């Protein structure tokens, strides 16, 4: 289970890559 911070980090990275 990923932590909230990791989830947010991945979300930001995903948005930047888009």
Secondary structure, DSSP 8 states (H G I E B T S, - for coil): ---HHHHHHHHHHHHHH-
